[in-house]
């Protein structure tokens, strides 16, 4: 594989030659690779034919000598160099080791650099050859002495990425950072440096933005890359730069046609092109912007110059964003579907009280808030229905769980109670039967409930409690929790079959208000039922003092809405329901 996230080993490179397509590639991929090679071969022939026809002749292998002498001064050669340079001479001891280094000459660029970086009095006047480390003492503690010794013994150039040293001046220390090169020059050394490490900074900048550039020669497959070319493409430092044909074998089969079109546009249409290429071995993605390099204006394309940008991370981020958007869209659609179902269920299972209870001498009002914003309905339910025997069934329950699972259990219990109530059996027996319904469910189905029957002829509320908060009586602005049935509140529905429940009776006076509520309205973390009940009683009295419930259904509805608003908040994690019954006659 040509490009990968880590430097490859030589063994890996031999395992997958860059000029051989993977054996798994299909006929189409191989055909596209042959088309790219044919396009490049045809352009090579055109360029070769052009140079043979219009280009200069071959160089003379034995040119005649001319009567010109070599310039006598070394200083002229030094001053012609475009980079700062020092000519040095080694002082070698009897043991064959370099004892000292003498600075023989400096070129014009070095003098200009010193003048631009240091105050006038910081550089001693030039008086002739001088020991290097006496003229610039801070160099002795850098890598330069070792580079000079290695160059002397190895007779080979020495390169350092970055050498830094400080020069003391009257205005403060001056920091010098440069890429230094030492090369043997006869019996001397030529020390050159690139101020500021421009090449290193350029390579670092390429690595930072994951960008490199390259020029491919179409006549001889020559490659002239930027310094960071190998690092950006994930090649080893000693790996050969890939030709355009090798580039074609490195991209994934689905990128071959894209690469062919880009080469066609640059070579034959002579246009700048912009495309994305996906590479094998990690699925890296590069954006390539390429332009033609012509022999003469309007002539043949001699080379292809390109900038390669590693956009793999950007594509990952975009793909992650697209996935998140798709997930959010699906979640939104699911939420809309749940809300639509919830709207239907709410209309079906949550009664809307108007004046239907007048015949029983009662007014009713309710507020229901599900735990999930936008859900519309949850596990809480309530019911108030007249029965054929002239009495009124009143109930409020809280099914275990959240969402549609709780809704399913809630609907099952609510409709079961509606049918059981027509048996005219006492509420304690209705509660026992409802418990059997919950226990018979295959899943873990539990619920709490208050099951009550109101006798209008006696102004009497007879009720049972199955693990639910007991109702509250609001009389003359004072709130109190109704006493529990004999033996205490019964077990939660669905916990144990054959459970026996007992009932208690509460006589109601005119303008008495009975408040039934689910624990989601008052429950806080950590749970403390007594504190929750006390908070509810205080809130009921406070809202009554602020504004006593007005006459009619609207007045009672306004009171329960104010009470729920007073108790509700962002801390709530469950459905909240409040049902109020007021005796009017």
Buried (B, 14 or more C-beta within 10 A) or exposed (E): BBBBEEBBEEEBBEEBEBBEBEEEBEEEBEEBBEBBBEBBEEBBEBBBEBBEEEEEEEEEEEEEEEEEEEEEEBBEBBBEBEBBBBBBBBEEEEEEEBEBBBBBBBBBBBBEBBEEBBEEEBBEEEEEBBEBBEBBEBBEEBBBBEBBBBBBEEEEBBEBEBBEBEBEBEEEEBEBBBBBBBBBBEEBBBBBBBBEBEBBBEBBEBBEEBBBBBBBBBBEBEBEBBBBBBBBBBBBEEBEBBBBBBBBBBBBBEBBBBBBEBBBBBBBEBEEBEBBBBBBBBEBBBBBBBBBBEBEEEEBBBBBBBBBBBBBEEBEEEEEEEEEEEEEEEEEEEBEEBBEBBEEBBEEBBBEBEEBBEEBBBBBBBBBBBBBEEBBBBBBBBBBBBBEEEBBBBBBBBBBBBBBBBBBBBBBBBBBBBEBBEEEEBBBBBBBBBBBBBBEBEEEBBBBBBBBBBBBEEBBBBBBBBBBBBBBBBEEEEBEBBEEBEEEBBBBBBBEEEBEBBBBEBEBEEBBBBBBBBBBBBBEEEEEEEEBBEBBBEBBBEBBEEEEBEEEBEBBBBBBBBBBEBBBEEEBEBBBBBBBBBBBE
